[in-house]
Amino acid sequence: MSAQTLLLSVFKYKAWANEGLFTELAKVDAAARQSERHSVIRLLNHIYIVDRIFAAHLSGEMPGYTGINTPETPTIEELRSAVVKSDRWYVEYIGKLAAERFSESLQFTFTDGVSGCMLREEMLVHVATHGDYHRGAIGLLLPQASVHPFTVYLHKAESR
């Protein structure tokens, strides 16, 4: 399996997992579970911001963020829309990237000012695993808000 095929599969899963989280989060009673809901939105926003920072690095652009989260908390609707677009960007980016470009080395600057250098494929793996890590933390918060995690991706993806 090529890096491109594998990463495309991982990022399609990432988009599915994000959409599922937003669907479940929308069911949470905002008044009764304000703290848990806010914590989940902050974590999802952090994932989104880091995704966009690395999308900028992959594109050779300046990220436009000075930190790994924003001071303000977006609404769930604003964040969901932004995440859908970001997830779509990654799937399209990976799908169109020439195979030899995955192993290109890119210089960049982290938000704390430290210089970094990673291969494109390393950046993509970082984005995927970073999001998975924080979705795992969200998976621990959701039951506190009376939402139960979902684990049916392979059943749906492999039923084609």
TAFENRA-V896801 format. One record per residue. PSI is psi in whole degrees, -180 to 180 (NA if undefined). Layout:
# TAFENRA-V896801
PSI
PSI
This chain:
# TAFENRA-V896801
134
161
-40
-47
-45
-49
-37
-43
-44
-42
-26
-40
-45
-45
-43
-46
-42
-46
-41
-41
-44
-37
-46
-39
-34
-21
-13
133
107
-35
-43
-29
42
-46
-49
-43
-45
-44
-42
-44
-41
-41
-43
-38
-41
-47
-47
-47
-45
-40
-45
-36
-47
-30
-40
-45
-44
-29
-4
25
166
135
-34
7
142
0
-179
13
172
151
-41
153
121
163
160
-36
-44
-46
-43
-46
-44
-41
-41
-46
-41
-45
-42
-41
-48
-44
-45
-42
-50
-42
-30
-14
129
142
-41
-17
-17
-29
11
141
132
131
142
175
127
164
-20
5
-7
137
147
162
123
156
154
-46
-32
-41
-45
-41
-41
-47
-46
-48
-33
-48
-41
-43
-49
-31
-31
-42
-39
-37
-26
-28
-34
-44
-28
-22
20
32
132
136
158
141
56
12
-50
-35
-43
-44
-37
-1
5
NA
